[in-house]
Amino acid sequence: MPSSKQNRIKNHPVLQEKESVLVKFAFDDKELFGKEGEMISSALIANGVQIFGKHPEDKAPLGIFCANGQCAQCTVLVDGIALKSCMTPLKEGQKIESIEDYPPLPEDDEEIVFKPIPTIDTDVLIIGAGPAGLQAALTLAKLGSKTILIDDKDRLGGKLLLQTHKFFGSVKDSFAGTRGIDIAKILEEQIKEFENIEVWLDSPCIAVFSDKLVGVLKGDKYVHINPKKLLVATGAREKMLAFPGNTLPGVYGAGAFQTLVNRDLVKSSEKIFIIGGGNVGIIAGYHAIQAGIEVVGLVEALPKCGGYKVHEDKLRRLDVPIYTRHTVIATHGKNHVEAVTISQIDEKFQPIKGTERSFEVDTVLIAIGLDPVNEFYVKAKEFGMDVWAAGDALEIAEASSAMFSGKIAGMKIGQSLGLTKEDVPTEWEEKAEILKSHPGPVVKIEKPIREEGIYPVFHCNQEIPCNPCTSVCPKELIVIPEGGILGLPEFQKEQEVECIGCAQCVAVCPGLAVTLLDYRDDSNYPEVTIPTEIFVGKV
């Protein structure tokens, strides 16, 4: 079968391959097969295609970068029309061509007859159905607002659909201990319960106009929406980094990598190198290992990684080299990444001569931060519309914080519509700020001194907003002394109630930072329960 030769992930510790229909298509006159409905970019990469075209000026090869519709590096000709392959679903019989020059103009066809553009009135239009947009829609629906929720993708969830890891925060209101992909399903089911939320998928926003109308391509029909209030929850785009070879096929954003690996189960790489030690880069590294992809190394320009220490520890336990105070110098290759060179940097972030090191890799992930996608918000403000922003479109933060940002925006919009006189709950604003907190300093963990019974050992040695272990303990033996979700968890040793060894704290921990120590059968050789989400390797 054609699929057996493709770069697909067949075994994954978290994800399961969904049933699909294989369809035949052509790329540069070569017959290929892909999954019906998947994005063309994913189908091409699954078939080993990395070069999608060439730059019109210097003929340099181009591949994907964002896989999110934010750039145009993946543009191809689909049945004669230039389209972004990461936003165009695969269909049976498509003729797809790489673009060697500027895309040709379509051939003349029948005369276009312009018809009146339908205008749809609504209380609220929400652009973007990620964590912020979904929570805003739910908040508004409960207040009685008529809301249209649009997204340019084929399903609800935004970046939640790429996040196979468990969330931090609190169980009560942030879905802590639940995977992002599952949170997307939960919110989708909640959205379905409200008839006053109208969902438009595959419906990109085209423009915000000076007459306060919003142009939307709903499927293949162009419409205008006339909202009383507008919420922009369009998320963020990945930043690019300038260095020689940064446009080679195989250099792309960490989010694009997660799209291929986690959303589409495409094994895009064999050996990757990561630029950036924030949460996005570190988590992408762990996702790579889960997909059977080798992580050759990670560089961070600062003296230490900015991501959560528990995420960093997961990579270190798997022997992934992390080079702090380093930067990328160049990537190398003729038509695709074949190697990357890094070097140490001085206090002025300049490369130190003689410290260069090169590694053979086929992919380099850029994970140096995000920029808000807020152009619609800026234009709407300029045109005097009643507009709000939420989530990453307002401020770059964790998805758990984005959900609170959406709830807060929804409540404020409800107030402006006269649907409620209640103020935004103070705890919402406080929780949103806490969830945006940067990780605290790393502290030394005291070794357990008790050598009897059974009890959990916590390996999280950095204050981050997280408390699922305290929520799931059926005996309430795990506490955060300061209360709330900031602080390090502790096991209450001096209690009449004993740990029963249910291991729920081990299973729920988003950082895989809880183990269970059991002396009951053998006090000299205790049994240790260790969390893992990989098939092979150290844990």
Summary of the structure (lengths in Angstrom):
residues: 539
radius of gyration: 24.8
end to end distance: 35.7
largest distance: 86.0
contacts: 1817
relative contact order: 0.12
helix: 24%
strand: 27%
